């Protein structure tokens, strides 16, 4: 039986500097009544342990099955949190993974380096663009395979954020619905 959005707690997990009002995550949060943002103490100076802890607290506070919706550095935070939250999460929609191990990444995100390549303890979908400036498409595919994630090719879509034209992002909602059918 597919999970409906009304039957789950949808946790929106933005990346570095948060997701602004035109970002698809903010729009989904406003549109989906059971969605709420996982707030971080400092969006501009991300601390891996603090971000992982905030995700864990939000998952533990949930009253329904949990679905994670992460973008960019939020994806890296979910991967680091997975060993601690895995039993409580029903699925994860992961978009725009940054390759935090690259030498040219901003210093603010390097604390998230060393992403696990262990299989995730919950079903997941990783959406990647062929023109994402923060992660090579093949590298994203390698992570998806290691994690056991469905890998979705978003074509030439930049970083899949409002700057790349992904405000409402209806295609993303369609993919998200596919994940919900699976969990």
N, C-alpha and C positions, 0 to 999 in steps of 0.2 A: 504494500500500500504506500503510494508516494506521500511524502511529508509535505504538508501545506505550510505556507509562511505563517499562517495564524496559529499553527501548532508548535512553533519553535521560537526560541530566543535567537535572533540574528544579531551577532556581535560584529559591528563595523570596526575594523582595525586599520586606520590610516597609516601612512608612512611618515617619513621625516617632514617636518613643517606642517603636518596635518593635511586634511583635504578641505579645500575652500568650498564656498557655497555653490559653485558651478560644477564641482567634481561629481562624477557619477555616484561615489559613495555617499556624499551629502544628500544628493537627490534621492537615492534609495532609502536612506535613513528617514527622510521626510515622508516618503511614499509608503513604506512598509511599516505598519503599526507596531510590529513586535521587534523592530530594529532599534538598536541603541549603539552609540559610539563608545568604544573603550577609550576613556580619557587617559592621557599621559601627563605626568607632572611637568615635563619639559619637551615640547615638540621640536624645539630648535637645537637642543643639545641632548640627543637621545642616549639613554643609558640602557644597555641590554638587560641588565638584571631588573631594573625598575620597570621596563616595558613588559618583560616576561611576567613579573609579579602582577602588574595591572591586568594582564590577560587572565592569569590564574584566578585573581579575585573576581573578575567579571564572570568567568565560567562558573565558579563556585556559587555565585549569587543568582545564577539562572534558575528559573523554576520549570522550564520546559526543555526539551531537547535543544542542544546548542549547535548552531551553524555559524562558522566563522567566515567573514567576508574581508579579506586582507588585500591591501595594495602596497606595492613597493617595499619599503623597509618594514612595513607591517607583516609582510610575508616572512621575512627573515625572523622577525620576533615570534611569529607563530611556530616556525620550525624549531627555534630554540625552546619554546614553551611546550611543544608536543609531548615530550616524555612525562611532563607533570600534569597535563590536562587531558591526555588521550582517552581515558576511560569515560570522560564526561562530554566529549565532543562527538556529534553525529556525522559532521562533514565540514569540509573547508573549501571555499572558493578563493583561489589564490591568483592574483593578477599583478603582472609587471614586476616579477622578482628582480631585485638588483643583485648583481654579482659582487657581493661585499668583499670578496677576496681579491678583486682587481686592484692593481697598484694605483690606478688613476681615479679611484673613488674618493669623494669628499671625506676629509678627516672625521667629520661628525658621525659617519656611519661605520667606520672601520672596527668599532667595538663589537659589531655583529658578525665579524668574520668567523670562518670555521663552521659553516653550515653542515649539519649532519647529512649523511647520505643513507641513513637507516630508513626503512619503510615507515611511513606515517601510520599511527595506530587508528586512523579513521579514513574514510573515503575522501578523496580530494580531487580537485580539478585545477590545473595550472594553465592559465591563459598567458600566452607570450606573443609578442610582436617581433616580426623579422627586422624591424628598424628601431628597436628599443635601444637608446643610447647607453643604458646602464647594464645591459646583459645581452650577450650574443645569443641568438636563437638556439643554436646547437647546445650551448651550455645550459640553457633553460630546459631543453629536451632531456639532457643527461640527468638533471635534478629530478624532473618529472618521472623518469624511468626508475631512478633509485627510490623515490618516495612512493611509487605505486600510484601516482596521480594520472588521471586522464590528462592528456596534453592537447591543448587547443591552440591551433595556429590562427592568430588574429591578423595575419597579413602584415602589410606595411602600415602600422598603426602607432608608431612612436612609443611613448611610455604609457599609453592607455590612461591618460589623465585629461583634465580640461584643456591644458595647453595643446594637446594633440587632437582636440576636437571631440573628446569623449565626455560630454556633459551628461545628457540623459542615458546614453549608451544602451539602446533597446536590445542590441545583439547580446550584450552582456546579461541582461535580464533573462533572455531566452536560454543562454548557457547555464545561468544560475538555476532556472527551472529544471533543466536536465539533471543537474546535480541533485536537486531535491527529490526527483523521481527515483534516484539511485539509493538514497539513504532511507 
